[in-house]
Amino acid sequence: MMLAFYIFSGICILTSLLPLLPNQHWVFRVWEFGRIQLMIIQLLTLIAGTLLVSEKSTLFLITALLLVSVIIHNLIVLIPYTSLYGKKQKSDIPKASQSVSIISVNVYQFNKKYDKLLQLVKEVKPDILLTMESNQAWEDALSAIESDYPNYKKVALENTYGMHFYTKLPVKSLKLHHFISDDLPSIEARICLENDMRFTFFGIHPPPPSPTEEDTSRERDGELLALGKKILDTEGPVIVLGDFNNVAWAKSSILFRKTSKLIDPRIGRGFVSTYHAKYKLLRFPIDLCFHSPHIVIQDFKTLRYVGSDHLPLYCNFYISEKDDVLKEDLDSLDKEEEEEVEDMIEKGEAEKGSRPEVASE
């Protein structure tokens, strides 16, 4: 039991320390994703060691102290993304527009259960639908909703980075961006509402750092931060959704939030975890949403399983009469962070991804 305690403790401590190092290789970045589960394992390891290890040597006390330290660190990181944070959700702010609803979902390219998503869209009737990993087969299936969603932008790719945008709302413009790589599309939509109100929607899906995809997070981080700078120059209300392949508490997500001067609706609300759809205990939030202070979130949740490894993310919001109501929720970059952002964008642009044109399952 003593040996098992020290082995588990060593792993728990190491995997908590690796993300603190400024290295973009997946070995360092991947541990950010499972921080919730890792903290639970750390706590269970500490409790088991305290109860079952009879010899409380100096080494045991040092190990236990290190475990307590990383548990406290993880709590500090995670608590802002829970209702324990104490942030009061504002719901009585006067409206300047009608409510708008969005479903954002990574459909999983090899998922053939098209009817599950089509039925969900039929029931929920969102104003906007964003799909990621949607290839030609998914585009063909989604053609069934085009009569209800006459404004769309379709980018069917077979590399798991296809993207489709549909809306029933009037659109002033629809643009396709490639911030870092020609095979990583992002969509920008300028959308019109009642009372001459408008807002800009961005959909994004950068690649993850992992042993099976990209060796580093350089493309992901570079694309997120390049989008952040684009948003900073965008006038009026803005909302961003997509599969960020990143958790909200990761450093590059926080830098994105600060660069774009947007708000994370998960802060003070909850994790709203979307991946993996089939394994609830291993689930974490990588389908993210950020919005400008003009926008008030009314509802923010996951929807039911549609055959993908991601749960659909649902968001309902309106535009407020004043753009300064939520400005106290904004954070800004300091000088050192500004330099770091520029460096990460440059590294992302220089990185050459290893994605095949046609992905295999």
DRENDO-151584 format. One line per field, with one value per atom (N, C-alpha, C): residue in one letter; atom name; x, y, z. Coordinates in steps of 0.05 Angstrom, whole numbers. Layout:
N
r = c(a;...)
a = c(CA;...)
x = c(X;...)
y = c(Y;...)
z = c(Z;...)
# end
This chain:
361
r = c(m;m;m;m;m;m;l;l;l;a;a;a;f;f;f;y;y;y;i;i;i;f;f;f;s;s;s;g;g;g;i;i;i;c;c;c;i;i;i;l;l;l;t;t;t;s;s;s;l;l;l;l;l;l;p;p;p;l;l;l;l;l;l;p;p;p;n;n;n;q;q;q;h;h;h;w;w;w;v;v;v;f;f;f;r;r;r;v;v;v;w;w;w;e;e;e;f;f;f;g;g;g;r;r;r;i;i;i;q;q;q;l;l;l;m;m;m;i;i;i;i;i;i;q;q;q;l;l;l;l;l;l;t;t;t;l;l;l;i;i;i;a;a;a;g;g;g;t;t;t;l;l;l;l;l;l;v;v;v;s;s;s;e;e;e;k;k;k;s;s;s;t;t;t;l;l;l;f;f;f;l;l;l;i;i;i;t;t;t;a;a;a;l;l;l;l;l;l;l;l;l;v;v;v;s;s;s;v;v;v;i;i;i;i;i;i;h;h;h;n;n;n;l;l;l;i;i;i;v;v;v;l;l;l;i;i;i;p;p;p;y;y;y;t;t;t;s;s;s;l;l;l;y;y;y;g;g;g;k;k;k;k;k;k;q;q;q;k;k;k;s;s;s;d;d;d;i;i;i;p;p;p;k;k;k;a;a;a;s;s;s;q;q;q;s;s;s;v;v;v;s;s;s;i;i;i;i;i;i;s;s;s;v;v;v;n;n;n;v;v;v;y;y;y;q;q;q;f;f;f;n;n;n;k;k;k;k;k;k;y;y;y;d;d;d;k;k;k;l;l;l;l;l;l;q;q;q;l;l;l;v;v;v;k;k;k;e;e;e;v;v;v;k;k;k;p;p;p;d;d;d;i;i;i;l;l;l;l;l;l;t;t;t;m;m;m;e;e;e;s;s;s;n;n;n;q;q;q;a;a;a;w;w;w;e;e;e;d;d;d;a;a;a;l;l;l;s;s;s;a;a;a;i;i;i;e;e;e;s;s;s;d;d;d;y;y;y;p;p;p;n;n;n;y;y;y;k;k;k;k;k;k;v;v;v;a;a;a;l;l;l;e;e;e;n;n;n;t;t;t;y;y;y;g;g;g;m;m;m;h;h;h;f;f;f;y;y;y;t;t;t;k;k;k;l;l;l;p;p;p;v;v;v;k;k;k;s;s;s;l;l;l;k;k;k;l;l;l;h;h;h;h;h;h;f;f;f;i;i;i;s;s;s;d;d;d;d;d;d;l;l;l;p;p;p;s;s;s;i;i;i;e;e;e;a;a;a;r;r;r;i;i;i;c;c;c;l;l;l;e;e;e;n;n;n;d;d;d;m;m;m;r;r;r;f;f;f;t;t;t;f;f;f;f;f;f;g;g;g;i;i;i;h;h;h;p;p;p;p;p;p;p;p;p;p;p;p;s;s;s;p;p;p;t;t;t;e;e;e;e;e;e;d;d;d;t;t;t;s;s;s;r;r;r;e;e;e;r;r;r;d;d;d;g;g;g;e;e;e;l;l;l;l;l;l;a;a;a;l;l;l;g;g;g;k;k;k;k;k;k;i;i;i;l;l;l;d;d;d;t;t;t;e;e;e;g;g;g;p;p;p;v;v;v;i;i;i;v;v;v;l;l;l;g;g;g;d;d;d;f;f;f;n;n;n;n;n;n;v;v;v;a;a;a;w;w;w;a;a;a;k;k;k;s;s;s;s;s;s;i;i;i;l;l;l;f;f;f;r;r;r;k;k;k;t;t;t;s;s;s;k;k;k;l;l;l;i;i;i;d;d;d;p;p;p;r;r;r;i;i;i;g;g;g;r;r;r;g;g;g;f;f;f;v;v;v;s;s;s;t;t;t;y;y;y;h;h;h;a;a;a;k;k;k;y;y;y;k;k;k;l;l;l;l;l;l;r;r;r;f;f;f;p;p;p;i;i;i;d;d;d;l;l;l;c;c;c;f;f;f;h;h;h;s;s;s;p;p;p;h;h;h;i;i;i;v;v;v;i;i;i;q;q;q;d;d;d;f;f;f;k;k;k;t;t;t;l;l;l;r;r;r;y;y;y;v;v;v;g;g;g;s;s;s;d;d;d;h;h;h;l;l;l;p;p;p;l;l;l;y;y;y;c;c;c;n;n;n;f;f;f;y;y;y;i;i;i;s;s;s;e;e;e;k;k;k;d;d;d;d;d;d;v;v;v;l;l;l;k;k;k;e;e;e;d;d;d;l;l;l;d;d;d;s;s;s;l;l;l;d;d;d;k;k;k;e;e;e;e;e;e;e;e;e;e;e;e;e;e;e;v;v;v;e;e;e;d;d;d;m;m;m;i;i;i;e;e;e;k;k;k;g;g;g;e;e;e;a;a;a;e;e;e;k;k;k;g;g;g;s;s;s;r;r;r;p;p;p;e;e;e;v;v;v;a;a;a;s;s;s;e;e;e)
a = c(N;CA;C;N;CA;C;N;CA;C;N;CA;C;N;CA;C;N;CA;C;N;CA;C;N;CA;C;N;CA;C;N;CA;C;N;CA;C;N;CA;C;N;CA;C;N;CA;C;N;CA;C;N;CA;C;N;CA;C;N;CA;C;N;CA;C;N;CA;C;N;CA;C;N;CA;C;N;CA;C;N;CA;C;N;CA;C;N;CA;C;N;CA;C;N;CA;C;N;CA;C;N;CA;C;N;CA;C;N;CA;C;N;CA;C;N;CA;C;N;CA;C;N;CA;C;N;CA;C;N;CA;C;N;CA;C;N;CA;C;N;CA;C;N;CA;C;N;CA;C;N;CA;C;N;CA;C;N;CA;C;N;CA;C;N;CA;C;N;CA;C;N;CA;C;N;CA;C;N;CA;C;N;CA;C;N;CA;C;N;CA;C;N;CA;C;N;CA;C;N;CA;C;N;CA;C;N;CA;C;N;CA;C;N;CA;C;N;CA;C;N;CA;C;N;CA;C;N;CA;C;N;CA;C;N;CA;C;N;CA;C;N;CA;C;N;CA;C;N;CA;C;N;CA;C;N;CA;C;N;CA;C;N;CA;C;N;CA;C;N;CA;C;N;CA;C;N;CA;C;N;CA;C;N;CA;C;N;CA;C;N;CA;C;N;CA;C;N;CA;C;N;CA;C;N;CA;C;N;CA;C;N;CA;C;N;CA;C;N;CA;C;N;CA;C;N;CA;C;N;CA;C;N;CA;C;N;CA;C;N;CA;C;N;CA;C;N;CA;C;N;CA;C;N;CA;C;N;CA;C;N;CA;C;N;CA;C;N;CA;C;N;CA;C;N;CA;C;N;CA;C;N;CA;C;N;CA;C;N;CA;C;N;CA;C;N;CA;C;N;CA;C;N;CA;C;N;CA;C;N;CA;C;N;CA;C;N;CA;C;N;CA;C;N;CA;C;N;CA;C;N;CA;C;N;CA;C;N;CA;C;N;CA;C;N;CA;C;N;CA;C;N;CA;C;N;CA;C;N;CA;C;N;CA;C;N;CA;C;N;CA;C;N;CA;C;N;CA;C;N;CA;C;N;CA;C;N;CA;C;N;CA;C;N;CA;C;N;CA;C;N;CA;C;N;CA;C;N;CA;C;N;CA;C;N;CA;C;N;CA;C;N;CA;C;N;CA;C;N;CA;C;N;CA;C;N;CA;C;N;CA;C;N;CA;C;N;CA;C;N;CA;C;N;CA;C;N;CA;C;N;CA;C;N;CA;C;N;CA;C;N;CA;C;N;CA;C;N;CA;C;N;CA;C;N;CA;C;N;CA;C;N;CA;C;N;CA;C;N;CA;C;N;CA;C;N;CA;C;N;CA;C;N;CA;C;N;CA;C;N;CA;C;N;CA;C;N;CA;C;N;CA;C;N;CA;C;N;CA;C;N;CA;C;N;CA;C;N;CA;C;N;CA;C;N;CA;C;N;CA;C;N;CA;C;N;CA;C;N;CA;C;N;CA;C;N;CA;C;N;CA;C;N;CA;C;N;CA;C;N;CA;C;N;CA;C;N;CA;C;N;CA;C;N;CA;C;N;CA;C;N;CA;C;N;CA;C;N;CA;C;N;CA;C;N;CA;C;N;CA;C;N;CA;C;N;CA;C;N;CA;C;N;CA;C;N;CA;C;N;CA;C;N;CA;C;N;CA;C;N;CA;C;N;CA;C;N;CA;C;N;CA;C;N;CA;C;N;CA;C;N;CA;C;N;CA;C;N;CA;C;N;CA;C;N;CA;C;N;CA;C;N;CA;C;N;CA;C;N;CA;C;N;CA;C;N;CA;C;N;CA;C;N;CA;C;N;CA;C;N;CA;C;N;CA;C;N;CA;C;N;CA;C;N;CA;C;N;CA;C;N;CA;C;N;CA;C;N;CA;C;N;CA;C;N;CA;C;N;CA;C;N;CA;C;N;CA;C;N;CA;C;N;CA;C;N;CA;C;N;CA;C;N;CA;C;N;CA;C;N;CA;C;N;CA;C;N;CA;C;N;CA;C;N;CA;C;N;CA;C;N;CA;C;N;CA;C;N;CA;C;N;CA;C;N;CA;C;N;CA;C;N;CA;C;N;CA;C;N;CA;C;N;CA;C;N;CA;C;N;CA;C;N;CA;C;N;CA;C;N;CA;C;N;CA;C;N;CA;C;N;CA;C;N;CA;C;N;CA;C;N;CA;C;N;CA;C;N;CA;C;N;CA;C;N;CA;C;N;CA;C;N;CA;C;N;CA;C;N;CA;C;N;CA;C;N;CA;C;N;CA;C;N;CA;C;N;CA;C;N;CA;C;N;CA;C;N;CA;C;N;CA;C;N;CA;C;N;CA;C;N;CA;C;N;CA;C;N;CA;C;N;CA;C;N;CA;C;N;CA;C;N;CA;C;N;CA;C;N;CA;C;N;CA;C;N;CA;C;N;CA;C;N;CA;C;N;CA;C;N;CA;C;N;CA;C;N;CA;C;N;CA;C;N;CA;C;N;CA;C;N;CA;C;N;CA;C;N;CA;C;N;CA;C;N;CA;C;N;CA;C;N;CA;C;N;CA;C;N;CA;C;N;CA;C;N;CA;C;N;CA;C;N;CA;C;N;CA;C;N;CA;C;N;CA;C;N;CA;C;N;CA;C;N;CA;C;N;CA;C;N;CA;C;N;CA;C;N;CA;C;N;CA;C;N;CA;C;N;CA;C;N;CA;C;N;CA;C;N;CA;C;N;CA;C;N;CA;C;N;CA;C;N;CA;C;N;CA;C;N;CA;C;N;CA;C;N;CA;C;N;CA;C)
x = c(17;0;17;39;56;68;77;89;68;44;23;16;17;11;32;57;78;78;71;69;46;22;-1;4;16;22;41;62;81;68;51;37;18;4;-15;0;22;37;50;62;75;55;31;12;-1;1;-9;12;38;59;66;62;69;55;29;16;26;40;50;74;87;111;102;117;108;117;111;119;93;92;67;65;84;81;58;45;21;26;50;57;52;56;52;24;11;-15;-39;-36;-59;-70;-54;-63;-81;-83;-102;-130;-135;-162;-176;-162;-174;-170;-168;-161;-183;-208;-229;-225;-221;-218;-192;-171;-145;-147;-161;-164;-178;-199;-213;-194;-178;-159;-139;-130;-110;-123;-147;-161;-164;-173;-176;-150;-129;-102;-93;-98;-90;-106;-132;-149;-140;-135;-127;-100;-82;-56;-57;-74;-77;-89;-108;-122;-107;-93;-82;-52;-37;-8;-3;8;11;36;57;82;82;77;76;104;121;149;151;175;180;173;181;174;144;129;100;89;99;88;94;118;125;107;103;86;57;47;20;17;38;38;37;52;52;25;13;-14;-34;-33;-50;-46;-21;-14;-26;-24;-35;-65;-77;-106;-116;-103;-110;-107;-85;-80;-103;-111;-132;-159;-164;-188;-188;-166;-164;-169;-159;-164;-193;-205;-231;-255;-252;-275;-289;-274;-288;-308;-305;-323;-345;-351;-373;-391;-414;-433;-422;-401;-389;-374;-368;-351;-364;-391;-405;-411;-407;-414;-444;-457;-486;-493;-509;-518;-539;-534;-553;-574;-599;-620;-642;-638;-658;-649;-630;-620;-639;-647;-666;-656;-675;-669;-669;-651;-652;-657;-660;-665;-682;-691;-704;-683;-693;-674;-665;-640;-628;-618;-623;-614;-595;-575;-554;-550;-546;-535;-508;-488;-461;-454;-447;-441;-420;-401;-382;-396;-403;-420;-404;-378;-360;-364;-344;-346;-356;-349;-355;-382;-396;-422;-443;-457;-477;-506;-508;-535;-545;-548;-556;-583;-601;-629;-630;-611;-611;-608;-589;-585;-608;-617;-640;-665;-670;-693;-690;-665;-660;-665;-655;-659;-688;-703;-732;-746;-737;-750;-743;-717;-707;-712;-710;-714;-695;-669;-650;-650;-643;-640;-615;-594;-569;-560;-549;-537;-509;-489;-461;-453;-443;-433;-403;-389;-360;-355;-334;-327;-348;-363;-384;-372;-373;-362;-384;-379;-399;-424;-419;-442;-460;-448;-464;-477;-463;-475;-500;-498;-522;-545;-539;-560;-572;-555;-565;-580;-579;-595;-625;-633;-661;-671;-653;-662;-660;-650;-644;-669;-692;-717;-724;-716;-720;-697;-674;-650;-637;-649;-641;-614;-603;-577;-556;-536;-516;-489;-470;-442;-433;-426;-419;-390;-375;-348;-345;-350;-348;-320;-307;-280;-280;-261;-259;-236;-225;-202;-210;-236;-248;-249;-245;-246;-266;-285;-307;-325;-339;-356;-380;-403;-427;-442;-452;-466;-493;-515;-542;-556;-572;-588;-614;-635;-660;-662;-642;-641;-630;-637;-625;-595;-580;-551;-541;-525;-513;-489;-473;-449;-441;-430;-419;-391;-371;-343;-330;-311;-295;-267;-256;-228;-211;-185;-165;-142;-144;-126;-98;-95;-69;-62;-82;-77;-100;-94;-115;-135;-129;-147;-161;-160;-174;-192;-217;-235;-248;-254;-270;-291;-314;-336;-343;-347;-356;-383;-403;-429;-438;-446;-457;-487;-501;-529;-546;-569;-588;-611;-618;-641;-661;-682;-703;-691;-705;-698;-670;-663;-637;-613;-617;-594;-579;-553;-536;-516;-507;-485;-468;-443;-425;-421;-424;-420;-394;-378;-354;-356;-350;-348;-320;-309;-281;-276;-256;-250;-220;-203;-174;-167;-143;-135;-124;-128;-118;-89;-75;-49;-54;-45;-50;-31;-27;-9;-20;-46;-59;-64;-60;-65;-40;-41;-18;1;27;46;46;39;40;13;10;-14;-10;12;19;-3;-13;-34;-59;-67;-91;-89;-67;-64;-61;-46;-43;-69;-86;-111;-130;-131;-149;-141;-115;-106;-108;-104;-108;-137;-156;-184;-189;-176;-180;-173;-152;-144;-164;-174;-195;-220;-228;-252;-248;-224;-218;-223;-220;-224;-253;-270;-297;-316;-331;-350;-376;-387;-413;-412;-436;-437;-425;-411;-397;-402;-407;-408;-392;-377;-359;-367;-371;-375;-359;-355;-341;-328;-317;-300;-272;-265;-239;-216;-223;-203;-185;-198;-184;-204;-195;-213;-212;-233;-236;-213;-203;-183;-154;-151;-124;-113;-87;-75;-82;-81;-87;-116;-135;-163;-166;-151;-152;-140;-118;-106;-124;-139;-159;-181;-190;-211;-201;-177;-166;-160;-149;-143;-168;-189;-214;-231;-225;-242;-271;-273;-299;-302;-327;-334;-339;-331;-336;-361;-382;-407;-406;-385;-382;-374;-361;-351;-375;-376;-398;-423;-423;-446;-443;-420;-415;-397;-388;-370;-383;-408;-423;-405;-398;-379;-392;-377;-388;-374;-350;-334;-322;-324;-335;-364;-380;-409;-417;-402;-409;-400;-380;-368;-371;-392;-399;-377;-365;-345;-319;-315;-290;-295;-317;-326;-313;-306;-295;-304;-303;-314;-293;-296;-278;-294;-320;-337;-344;-331;-331;-348;-354;-369;-358;-356;-348;-365;-370;-387;-379;-386;-380;-399;-393;-410;-437;-441;-467;-488;-478;-495;-500;-526;-534;-543;-530;-536;-560;-581;-605;-604;-594;-593;-567;-554;-529;-526;-527;-528;-521;-518;-514;-542;-543;-567;-562;-582;-579;-560;-552;-534;-544;-527;-534;-517;-503;-486;-457;-451;-423;-409;-383;-368;-370;-383;-389;-419;-427;-454;-459;-482;-488;-488;-478;-478;-500;-518;-540;-536;-541;-539;-562;-574;-596;-588;-590;-581;-597;-593;-604;-583;-587;-569;-582;-566;-576;-577;-591;-594;-568;-552;-526;-504;-481;-458;-438;-445;-426;-436;-459;-471;-453;-439;-423;-393;-386;-358;-339;-351;-335;-325;-337;-329;-305;-296;-275;-247;-228;-200;-184;-161;-143;-115;-101;-74;-55;-35;-13;8;30;50;63;70;82;64;38;19;15;16;14;37;61;84;81;70;66;45;25;4;16;32;45;63;78;96;81;59;43;30;21;10;32;56;78;85;86;92;70;45;23;24;30;32;55;76;100;97;79;75;62;72;61;46;19;3;7;1;4;-22;-43;-69;-71;-82;-87;-111;-112;-136;-161;-158;-180;-174;-188;-183;-195;-183;-194;-202;-222;-232;-213)
y = c(-24;0;25;24;48;54;33;37;48;37;47;76;84;112;131;123;140;142;119;119;137;133;149;179;184;212;225;210;221;228;211;216;240;241;264;290;291;316;324;304;310;321;309;317;344;352;379;400;393;412;416;395;397;420;425;447;475;476;502;511;492;498;509;529;543;528;502;486;478;481;476;447;430;402;389;369;357;344;335;322;341;367;387;398;400;413;395;369;351;348;353;350;372;394;416;406;388;380;365;347;330;340;366;378;371;369;362;334;315;287;283;298;295;304;326;336;315;302;281;258;250;228;236;261;271;269;278;278;249;231;203;190;197;187;197;222;233;220;217;204;175;160;132;129;147;146;152;172;179;156;142;121;94;89;62;59;81;80;83;63;63;79;78;92;120;140;167;179;172;181;209;220;247;248;226;225;226;211;211;239;253;280;299;297;315;309;284;276;285;282;290;321;335;365;373;359;366;360;338;332;353;362;383;409;414;439;438;415;414;413;401;401;430;445;473;489;484;498;492;466;459;472;473;486;516;529;557;561;543;544;539;519;510;524;534;546;569;586;607;596;570;559;542;549;537;558;550;568;577;564;572;598;606;630;655;656;679;701;695;715;715;737;739;741;722;722;743;762;784;776;777;769;791;813;834;859;855;877;882;907;913;904;894;884;906;903;920;903;877;859;835;820;795;774;753;732;716;707;691;665;643;617;604;590;578;549;531;504;503;496;492;463;447;419;408;394;378;351;346;323;297;298;275;264;269;265;237;217;189;180;198;193;193;171;169;173;180;184;212;218;245;253;233;240;250;241;250;280;291;320;334;324;336;337;316;316;337;339;358;387;392;419;424;404;407;414;402;406;433;439;463;488;485;508;531;526;548;568;592;612;607;596;591;562;548;522;523;516;513;484;471;444;444;427;423;393;388;361;351;370;363;361;337;332;333;322;323;307;284;267;282;297;313;337;348;370;361;337;326;322;311;306;332;353;378;395;386;400;400;381;379;403;418;441;468;467;492;508;496;511;528;519;534;552;546;561;570;591;598;612;621;634;616;609;589;593;581;580;551;538;509;504;491;484;454;438;409;400;389;379;350;334;307;303;325;323;327;325;329;359;377;405;420;405;418;434;453;471;481;480;489;508;530;551;555;553;558;577;595;613;621;625;634;665;677;706;720;745;759;763;761;763;785;802;824;813;796;785;758;741;715;713;709;707;682;673;650;659;651;658;633;637;617;632;633;649;638;612;599;581;565;545;544;537;536;514;494;472;474;498;503;527;522;545;556;581;594;611;615;629;654;676;701;709;715;723;748;767;793;790;789;781;805;808;830;820;838;832;855;852;873;899;921;948;956;947;955;946;926;915;894;893;873;862;838;826;809;804;787;761;740;712;701;688;674;645;627;598;589;573;566;537;524;496;491;499;493;465;455;428;425;401;397;387;392;379;351;330;303;284;260;241;231;234;225;247;272;294;312;336;354;351;351;347;370;394;417;432;451;468;494;495;520;530;512;520;528;512;518;546;549;574;598;594;616;624;604;610;625;615;628;657;662;689;707;696;712;720;702;709;730;727;747;775;778;804;814;796;803;814;800;808;836;841;867;890;885;905;904;887;884;902;918;936;922;930;921;894;883;858;835;817;794;770;747;721;701;685;664;637;617;590;571;547;527;506;487;467;478;490;503;483;457;437;448;461;474;478;476;481;511;520;548;558;541;550;547;537;535;563;566;592;605;590;602;611;597;606;632;634;659;682;676;697;706;686;693;711;704;721;749;751;778;793;780;793;804;788;795;813;815;830;820;793;780;768;758;746;716;700;672;666;657;652;630;613;591;602;625;636;642;629;633;617;602;587;557;547;518;508;483;473;470;461;455;439;415;398;384;383;373;348;342;319;304;278;259;254;254;251;224;203;177;170;186;180;204;204;227;233;213;218;229;225;234;259;272;294;321;337;364;384;410;430;439;430;440;455;453;469;495;516;540;562;582;606;630;652;677;699;721;742;769;789;817;826;848;857;868;870;878;856;831;807;796;789;777;748;730;701;694;683;675;645;629;600;590;571;561;532;512;485;466;440;420;408;397;383;353;338;309;298;274;259;256;262;260;241;223;203;211;236;246;241;245;244;271;291;316;319;331;339;366;371;398;419;442;465;484;491;509;536;557;584;601;615;634;661;682;709;731;755;779;801;822;846;866;876;895;924;941;969;984;975;989;969;979;961;960;973;974;960;946;933;911;896;873;879;904;911;904;902;894;865;850;822;819;841;840;841;826;827;836;848;859;846;846;836;855;845;862;862;877;880;854;838;812;793;794;777;786;812;822;810;810;799;769;756;727;720;736;732;734;755;759;735;726;704;678;674;649;650;674;676;670;682;677;647;634;605;589;598;584;586;610;614;599;595;581;551;541;512;499;477;462;437;438;416;390;368;342;328;344;333;321;297;286;300;301;313;297;271;254;238;243;230;202;184;158;154;138;135;119)
z = c(0;0;0;15;17;-11;-25;-52;-71;-70;-88;-82;-57;-49;-61;-59;-70;-100;-114;-143;-152;-140;-148;-142;-119;-111;-130;-138;-157;-184;-194;-219;-216;-194;-189;-188;-174;-171;-198;-212;-238;-258;-260;-280;-274;-249;-241;-247;-246;-250;-280;-296;-325;-339;-335;-349;-341;-318;-309;-325;-339;-355;-382;-392;-417;-442;-443;-466;-480;-507;-522;-532;-525;-533;-519;-532;-520;-493;-489;-463;-440;-445;-424;-423;-447;-449;-444;-449;-447;-419;-399;-371;-362;-378;-372;-375;-393;-399;-376;-364;-343;-315;-311;-285;-264;-272;-253;-242;-261;-253;-238;-247;-233;-204;-199;-172;-154;-165;-150;-144;-163;-159;-137;-139;-118;-91;-88;-62;-52;-69;-61;-53;-68;-61;-34;-28;-2;21;16;37;42;19;22;36;29;42;72;79;107;123;111;126;126;104;101;104;102;106;136;149;178;186;170;177;165;182;173;175;156;156;146;147;136;106;91;63;59;75;73;78;99;105;82;71;48;24;18;-4;1;25;32;29;38;35;6;-11;-39;-52;-43;-53;-45;-20;-11;-27;-34;-49;-77;-91;-118;-118;-97;-95;-91;-74;-70;-95;-110;-135;-155;-157;-175;-167;-141;-131;-140;-137;-144;-174;-190;-219;-226;-214;-222;-210;-185;-171;-187;-202;-217;-237;-245;-265;-252;-227;-212;-200;-191;-177;-150;-140;-115;-116;-141;-145;-134;-133;-121;-141;-167;-187;-191;-188;-191;-221;-230;-257;-261;-279;-283;-304;-297;-315;-318;-305;-305;-321;-339;-355;-378;-383;-404;-432;-447;-474;-495;-515;-538;-563;-560;-582;-573;-593;-586;-577;-565;-557;-581;-580;-602;-590;-604;-594;-614;-603;-620;-610;-629;-623;-637;-622;-633;-626;-647;-642;-661;-649;-664;-669;-694;-701;-701;-701;-705;-734;-750;-779;-786;-770;-777;-764;-752;-740;-763;-766;-787;-777;-751;-740;-745;-771;-779;-768;-766;-758;-729;-712;-684;-683;-698;-698;-712;-734;-749;-731;-716;-698;-676;-665;-644;-654;-678;-690;-694;-703;-707;-681;-659;-633;-621;-621;-607;-624;-650;-668;-662;-662;-657;-680;-674;-695;-711;-698;-711;-705;-725;-721;-732;-715;-724;-721;-742;-740;-747;-733;-738;-743;-757;-767;-787;-799;-819;-847;-858;-885;-906;-930;-951;-944;-931;-923;-903;-885;-866;-880;-900;-915;-929;-941;-955;-936;-912;-892;-882;-878;-868;-888;-914;-934;-928;-910;-903;-887;-875;-859;-874;-899;-913;-919;-920;-925;-901;-877;-852;-845;-856;-851;-878;-890;-917;-920;-898;-899;-887;-903;-894;-907;-894;-905;-900;-923;-921;-929;-912;-917;-911;-931;-928;-932;-911;-913;-902;-911;-902;-882;-872;-854;-825;-819;-792;-784;-803;-797;-815;-826;-841;-822;-833;-816;-832;-819;-832;-814;-825;-810;-823;-807;-817;-799;-810;-794;-808;-793;-803;-801;-789;-785;-810;-815;-838;-833;-855;-853;-871;-860;-876;-892;-879;-892;-880;-896;-887;-898;-881;-889;-879;-895;-888;-881;-859;-851;-848;-853;-847;-833;-807;-791;-791;-790;-787;-811;-820;-840;-860;-885;-905;-901;-885;-880;-853;-841;-816;-819;-828;-832;-807;-807;-787;-802;-789;-803;-787;-801;-790;-803;-786;-796;-783;-799;-789;-791;-769;-768;-759;-772;-767;-749;-730;-713;-715;-699;-699;-688;-692;-682;-692;-716;-728;-712;-695;-680;-697;-692;-706;-687;-693;-678;-696;-688;-704;-690;-706;-696;-708;-692;-701;-693;-712;-706;-712;-693;-695;-686;-698;-691;-697;-678;-682;-675;-682;-677;-648;-636;-609;-608;-586;-582;-570;-584;-574;-588;-577;-590;-617;-622;-646;-667;-659;-678;-680;-668;-671;-647;-652;-631;-611;-620;-602;-604;-586;-586;-602;-617;-631;-650;-667;-686;-671;-651;-636;-622;-608;-593;-612;-633;-653;-666;-672;-685;-666;-641;-621;-616;-614;-608;-632;-656;-681;-683;-676;-675;-654;-631;-610;-619;-634;-644;-665;-681;-701;-687;-665;-650;-638;-628;-616;-635;-661;-681;-693;-681;-692;-675;-689;-675;-668;-645;-637;-622;-616;-601;-616;-601;-613;-595;-609;-594;-610;-596;-608;-596;-614;-605;-623;-612;-627;-610;-623;-609;-608;-585;-582;-578;-574;-567;-544;-526;-503;-481;-457;-434;-427;-414;-408;-390;-372;-353;-363;-387;-399;-404;-403;-406;-432;-454;-480;-483;-469;-469;-453;-431;-415;-431;-445;-462;-484;-495;-516;-504;-481;-468;-463;-454;-448;-474;-494;-520;-533;-534;-547;-531;-505;-485;-486;-484;-483;-455;-451;-425;-429;-409;-409;-393;-405;-390;-370;-371;-352;-325;-324;-298;-281;-257;-239;-245;-268;-276;-274;-283;-282;-304;-302;-322;-350;-351;-375;-394;-385;-399;-423;-445;-470;-481;-472;-483;-460;-459;-479;-474;-495;-491;-479;-484;-474;-446;-436;-410;-391;-376;-360;-339;-327;-306;-318;-343;-356;-373;-369;-386;-377;-397;-391;-413;-408;-427;-447;-473;-494;-516;-515;-534;-519;-526;-510;-523;-507;-516;-502;-516;-505;-518;-503;-514;-504;-518;-511;-488;-475;-453;-462;-488;-498;-494;-492;-494;-466;-461;-436;-441;-428;-432;-414;-427;-412;-405;-424;-419;-432;-418;-428;-417;-435;-426;-449;-442;-462;-469;-493;-501;-504;-512;-511;-532;-528;-544;-573;-593;-621;-637;-622;-636;-638;-630;-631;-605;-605;-580;-565;-577;-564;-559;-537;-533;-546;-558;-569;-546;-553;-534;-542;-524;-529;-515;-529;-517;-526;-507;-513;-501;-516;-507;-519;-509;-522;-519;-534;-533;-514;-496;-476;-487;-473;-482;-478;-458;-453;-457;-466;-471;-448;-426;-404;-379;-381;-358;-347;-365;-356;-359;-361;-366;-343;-319;-296;-298;-316;-320;-339;-351;-371;-357;-370;-361;-385;-379;-400;-397;-420;-420;-407;-393;-385;-406;-403;-424;-430;-410;-414;-429;-423;-437;-466;-471;-499;-516;-505;-519;-523;-503;-505;-527;-529;-549;-577;-582;-608;-614;-594;-599;-606;-592;-597;-625;-634;-661;-682;-678;-697;-698;-675;-675;-688;-684;-697;-727;-737;-766;-778;-763;-773;-772;-755;-752;-776;-784;-807;-796;-798;-787;-803;-791;-803;-809;-817;-822;-850;-853;-880;-892;-919;-932;-927;-924;-918;-893;-872;-846;-846;-831;-827;-797;-793;-766;-748)
# end
